[in-house]
């Protein structure tokens, strides 16, 4: 059987000569769903209904740009010799950590300009960040990218995966099945999303939902990154995503401990002040 015939076409349809790819559709869908989830919660908590949409106008393009800058900087050995390729973002090459850095900086500046608590908005947005990442990873699945090392078909069947996922995890150029690391991360983020949605009812202290998101995502990403075969490297065998993940875990834990010990008065998630 020719397994390549079962692969999912990454192009969903064409608008004239322009191919519309599933990856772009899924990324856009993730942004929309993430926004709707955050918008509903923001309005419930008394945030002006235009606040998040105004912030998103800046955050989305800046995040895409920072995701590209991060990726290019980590592969400067190639792009330094091929500078004309730097702008070719349509050929692939963005990094989620770069996007998050851009989003966090944009949100921080925007909230300061509007005189709104950054941590309040970050707490509201934390579950939405996971929604976007959950959906976005399925774009990697369709593109057959961001996968792990070789495994047997029986290993994938042992995970009780449907056949359409198993077949998509057969990489023709490698001639083997591979770890569905996109799925590992997606499932890990789904669990984190459930925890954060439940945490809204528990009324955690302000900032703790955001810092939990950083810790949770970083912890899972550290181990999943170790399985991947397309990692960006700082030097030698030092994977940039694992280094950033360690930093994220430390920063998140330190921030929670510090704020619990030092920050007074205590403000909680549902507080409107």
MIPA-17678 format. One record per atom (N, C-alpha, C): residue in three letters; x, y, z. Coordinates in steps of 0.1 Angstrom, whole numbers, plus 5000, padded with zeros to 4 digits. Layout:
BEGIN
ALAXYZ...
// end
This chain:
BEGIN
UNK500849885000UNK500050005000UNK500950125000UNK500550224992UNK501350354991UNK500850445002UNK501550455013UNK501150535024UNK501050685021UNK501850725011UNK501850875008UNK500450915002UNK499650814996UNK498350854991UNK497450895002UNK497750845015UNK496850875026UNK497151005033UNK498251075029UNK498651195036UNK497651305033UNK497451395042UNK496551505041UNK497151615033UNK496451665023UNK496951775015UNK496951905024UNK498151965025UNK498252085033UNK497452205027UNK497152195014UNK496352305008UNK494952275009UNK494152355015UNK492752335017UNK491952365004UNK492252474998UNK491652514985UNK492452624979UNK492052674967UNK492752784960UNK491752894958UNK492253014960UNK491553134955UNK492253184943UNK491753134932UNK492453164919UNK493853094920UNK494953164918UNK496253104918UNK496853094932UNK496053144942UNK496653154956UNK496153034964UNK497152954969UNK496752834977UNK496452884991UNK495352834996UNK494952865010UNK495252735018UNK496252745027UNK496652625035UNK495952605048UNK495852475051UNK495152445064UNK495852505076UNK497152515075UNK497952575086UNK497452715089UNK497352795078UNK496852935080UNK495452935085UNK494552845080UNK493252845085UNK493152805100UNK493952705104UNK493952665118UNK494552775127UNK495552845123UNK496152945131UNK495153065132UNK494453095121UNK493453205122UNK492253165131UNK491853035130UNK490752985138UNK491152985153UNK492452955155UNK492852955169UNK492853095175UNK493253195167UNK493253325172UNK491853375175UNK490853345165UNK489453385167UNK488853315179UNK489053185181UNK488453115192UNK489053165206UNK490353185205UNK491053245217UNK490553375221UNK490353465211UNK489753595214UNK488353585219UNK487553505214UNK486153495218UNK486053445233UNK486953345236UNK486953295250UNK487353405259UNK488453485256UNK488953585265UNK487953705265UNK487353735254UNK486353845253UNK485153825262UNK484653705262UNK483553675270UNK483853685285UNK485053645289UNK485453655303UNK485753795307UNK486353875298UNK486754015300UNK485454095303UNK484454075294UNK483254155296UNK482554115309UNK482553985312UNK481953935325UNK482654005337UNK483954035336UNK484654085347UNK484654245346UNK483954305337UNK483854445337UNK484854515328UNK485654445320UNK486554515311UNK485754565299UNK486154685294UNK485454745283UNK485454645271UNK484354635264UNK484254535254UNK485154565242UNK485654685240UNK486654705229UNK488054685233UNK488354665246UNK489754665251UNK490554555244UNK490054425244UNK490854315239UNK490954325223UNK489954365217UNK490054375202UNK491054485198UNK491054595206UNK492054705203UNK493454645205UNK493654575216UNK494954515219UNK495354415208UNK494354335204UNK494654235194UNK495154285181UNK494654405177UNK495154465165UNK496654485164UNK497154515176UNK498654535177UNK499354395180UNK498754315188UNK499354195193UNK499554095182UNK498654075173UNK498753975163UNK499853995153UNK499954115147UNK501154135137UNK502454135145UNK502454195157UNK503754205164UNK504154065168UNK503253975172UNK503553835176UNK504153755164UNK503453775152UNK503953705140UNK505353755136UNK505553885137UNK506953945134UNK507953885144UNK507653895157UNK508553845167UNK508853695166UNK507853615162UNK507953475160UNK508953445149UNK508953535138UNK509853515127UNK511253565131UNK511353675138UNK512653725143UNK513353625151UNK512553565160UNK513153455169UNK513653345161UNK512853295152UNK513253175143UNK514553215135UNK514553325129UNK515653365120UNK516953385129UNK516753435140UNK517953455149UNK518553325153UNK517753225155UNK518253095159UNK518853015148UNK518553065135UNK519152995124UNK519953095115UNK520653185122UNK521353285115UNK522453235106UNK522953115109UNK524053065101UNK523553045087UNK522153015085UNK521553005072UNK521153135067UNK520353215075UNK519753335070UNK520853445068UNK521953435075UNK522953535073UNK523653525060UNK523653405054UNK524153375041UNK523053395030UNK521753395034UNK520653405025UNK519653505030UNK520153635031UNK519253735037UNK517953755029UNK517953725016UNK516653745009UNK515553645013UNK515953545021UNK515053445025UNK514353485038UNK514853595045UNK514353635058UNK512853665058UNK512453735047UNK511053785046UNK510153675041UNK510653565037UNK509853455031UNK509153375042UNK508353445050UNK507653375061UNK506653275056UNK506153295044UNK505153195038UNK505753065035UNK507153055035UNK507752915033UNK507952845046UNK507552905057UNK507652845070UNK508752905078UNK508752875091UNK509752925100UNK509353035110UNK508552995119UNK508153085130UNK508252995143UNK508453065154UNK508652995167UNK507653045177UNK506952955184UNK505952995194UNK506553085205UNK507753055209UNK508353135220UNK508553275216UNK508853295203UNK509053435198UNK507653505198UNK506653425194UNK505253485193UNK504853525207UNK505053445217UNK504653465231UNK505453595236UNK506653595234UNK507453715238UNK506853845233UNK506553845220UNK506053955213UNK504653995219UNK503853885222UNK502453915227UNK502553965241UNK503453915249UNK503553965263UNK504054105264UNK505054145255UNK505554285255UNK504454375250UNK503754335240UNK502654425234UNK501554445245UNK501154335252UNK500154345262UNK500554435273UNK501854415277UNK502354495289UNK502254645285UNK502754685273UNK502754825269UNK501354875268UNK500554795261UNK499154835259UNK498354855272UNK498554765281UNK497854785294UNK498354905302UNK499654925301UNK500155045308UNK499555175302UNK499455175289UNK498955295282UNK497455315286UNK496755205288UNK495255215291UNK495055225306UNK496155215314UNK496055215329UNK495155105334UNK495454985328UNK494754865333UNK495854765338UNK495554685348UNK496454585353UNK496854485343UNK498154475340UNK498654375331UNK498354235335UNK498554205348UNK498354075353UNK496854035353UNK495954135354UNK494554105353UNK494154065339UNK494654135329UNK494454095315UNK495153965312UNK496353945317UNK497153815315UNK496453695321UNK495853715332UNK495053605338UNK493853565329UNK493153675325UNK491953645316UNK492453575303UNK493553615298UNK494053565285UNK494753425286UNK495153385298UNK495953265299UNK495253135293UNK493953115296UNK493352995289UNK493253015274UNK493053135269UNK493053165255UNK494353135248UNK495453155255UNK496753125249UNK496852975246UNK496352895256UNK496352755254UNK495452705243UNK494352775241UNK493352745230UNK494052765217UNK494752875215UNK495452905203UNK496552805200UNK497252765211UNK498352665209UNK497852525206UNK496752495212UNK496152355210UNK495752345195UNK495052445190UNK494652435176UNK495752455166UNK496752545170UNK497852565161UNK498752435159UNK498852355169UNK499652235167UNK499052135157UNK497752145154UNK497152065144UNK497552115130UNK497952235129UNK498552285117UNK499852215114UNK500652195125UNK501852125123UNK501651975119UNK500551925124UNK500151785120UNK499951775106UNK499151865100UNK498751865086UNK500051885077UNK500951975082UNK502152005074UNK503151895076UNK502951795085UNK503951695088UNK505251755092UNK505151835103UNK506351905108UNK506251905123UNK507351945130UNK507351945145UNK507051815150UNK507551705144UNK507351575149UNK508651525156UNK508551405162UNK509651345169UNK510451245162UNK511151165169UNK512051065163UNK511250945158UNK511850845152UNK511150735146UNK510550635157UNK509450585154UNK508750485162UNK508150385152UNK507650275158UNK507050175150UNK505550205148UNK504950145138UNK503450155137UNK502750105149UNK503249985154UNK502649925165UNK502650015178UNK503650095179UNK503750195190UNK502650295189UNK502350345177UNK501250445175UNK499950375177UNK499850255172UNK498550185174UNK498350165189UNK499350145197UNK499250125211UNK498750245218UNK498950365212UNK498450485218UNK496950505215UNK496350405208UNK494950405204UNK494550525196UNK495450555186UNK495150675177UNK494350625165UNK493450705160UNK492750675148UNK493750655136UNK493350585126UNK494250555115UNK494650675108UNK493850775107UNK494150895099UNK495250975105UNK495450965119UNK496551025125UNK497850945123UNK497650815125UNK498750725123UNK499450735109UNK498550745099UNK499050745085UNK499750885083UNK499250995089UNK499851125087UNK501251125094UNK501451035104UNK502751035111UNK503750945104UNK503450905092UNK504450835083UNK505050935074UNK506350965076UNK507051065069UNK507851005058UNK507351035046UNK507950965034UNK509450985032UNK509851105034UNK511351135032UNK512251065042UNK511651035054UNK512450955064UNK512150805063UNK511050775056UNK510750635054UNK510350565068UNK509750645077UNK509350585090UNK508250655096UNK507650595106UNK506650655114UNK507450735125UNK506750845130UNK507450925140UNK506550955152UNK507151005163UNK506451045174UNK505551165171UNK504251155174UNK503251265171UNK503451375182UNK504551435182UNK504851535193UNK503751655193UNK503251675181UNK502151785180UNK501051735189UNK500751605189UNK499551555197UNK499951555212UNK501151525215UNK501551525230UNK501351665235UNK501851765228UNK501751905233UNK500251945233UNK499551915223UNK498151955222UNK497351895234UNK497551765237UNK496851705248UNK497351765262UNK498651795263UNK499151855275UNK498451995277UNK498352065267UNK497752195268UNK496152185270UNK495552085265UNK494152065269UNK493952045284UNK494851965290UNK494751945304UNK494952075311UNK495952155307UNK496252285313UNK495052375312UNK494352375300UNK493252455298UNK492052425308UNK491852295310UNK490852255319UNK491152305333UNK492352295337UNK492852335350UNK492552485352UNK492952565342UNK492752705342UNK491352755342UNK490552685335UNK489052715335UNK488452685348UNK488952585355UNK488452545368UNK488952645378UNK490252695376UNK490852795385UNK490152925385UNK489452955375UNK488653075375UNK487553075386UNK487052955389UNK486052945399UNK486652945413UNK487952905413UNK488652905426UNK489153035431UNK489153135421UNK489453275424UNK490953285430UNK491853235422UNK493253235426UNK493653385427UNK494853405434UNK495353545435UNK495753595421UNK495653725420UNK495953785407UNK497353755402UNK497453715389UNK498753685383UNK499053535383UNK498353455392UNK498753315394UNK498253235382UNK497153265376UNK496753195364UNK497753215353UNK498153335351UNK499153365341UNK500453295343UNK500953295356UNK502253235359UNK502053075359UNK500853025362UNK500652885361UNK500752845346UNK500152925338UNK500252895323UNK501652885319UNK502552975323UNK503952975319UNK504552855324UNK504352815337UNK504952695343UNK504452575336UNK503152565334UNK502552435328UNK503052415314UNK502952525306UNK503352505292UNK504852475291UNK505652545299UNK507152525299UNK507552385303UNK506852335313UNK507152205318UNK506952095308UNK505752105302UNK505452005291UNK506352025279UNK506552145275UNK507352175263UNK508852125265UNK509352135277UNK510752095279UNK510951945276UNK510051865280UNK510151715278UNK509751675263UNK508751745258UNK508351715244UNK509351755234UNK510051875237UNK511051925228UNK512151825227UNK512451745238UNK513551655237UNK513251535228UNK512051525223UNK511651415214UNK511751465199UNK511751595197UNK511551655184UNK512951645176UNK512751645163UNK513951635154UNK514251765147UNK513451865150UNK513551995142UNK513852115152UNK514452085163UNK514652185173UNK515652295168UNK515452415173UNK516352525172UNK517352515183UNK518652535180UNK519752525189UNK520452655192UNK520752675205UNK521552795208UNK523052775205UNK523652675211UNK525052625208UNK525052475210UNK525752415201UNK525952265203UNK524652195204UNK524452115214UNK523252035216UNK522252105225UNK522452235228UNK521552305237UNK520352365229UNK519252305232UNK517952335225UNK517452465231UNK517152565222UNK516652695227UNK515352675234UNK514452595229UNK513052585236UNK513152525250UNK514152435252UNK514352385265UNK514952485275UNK515852565270UNK516452675278UNK515352775282UNK514552815272UNK513452905275UNK512452845284UNK512152715283UNK511252655292UNK511752655306UNK513052625308UNK513552625322UNK513452765328UNK513752865320UNK513653005324UNK512153035328UNK511252985320UNK509853015322UNK509352945335UNK509852825338UNK509452755350UNK509952825362UNK511252865362UNK511852935373UNK511153075375UNK510953145365UNK510353285366UNK508853265372UNK508153165367UNK506753145371UNK506753115386UNK507553025390UNK507552985404UNK508053095413UNK509053165410UNK509553275418UNK508553385419UNK507853415408UNK506853515408UNK505753485417UNK505253365417UNK504153325425UNK504553325440UNK505753275443UNK506253275457UNK506453415462UNK507053505454UNK507353635458UNK506053715460UNK505053705451UNK503853775453UNK503053735465UNK503153605468UNK502453555480UNK503053605493UNK504353615492UNK505053665504UNK505153815506UNK505253885495UNK505554025496UNK504354125492UNK503554085482UNK502654175476UNK501354195485UNK501154315490UNK499954345498UNK499354475492UNK498154505493UNK497054405497UNK496954295487UNK496354185492UNK496154065483UNK494954095474UNK495154075461UNK494154095451UNK493853955444UNK492653925442UNK492353795436UNK491753815422UNK491653705415UNK491253705401UNK489953775398UNK488953755407UNK487653815404UNK487553955409UNK488554005416UNK488454145421UNK488554245409UNK487754345410UNK487654445399UNK488554565400UNK489254575411UNK490154695414UNK491454675408
// end
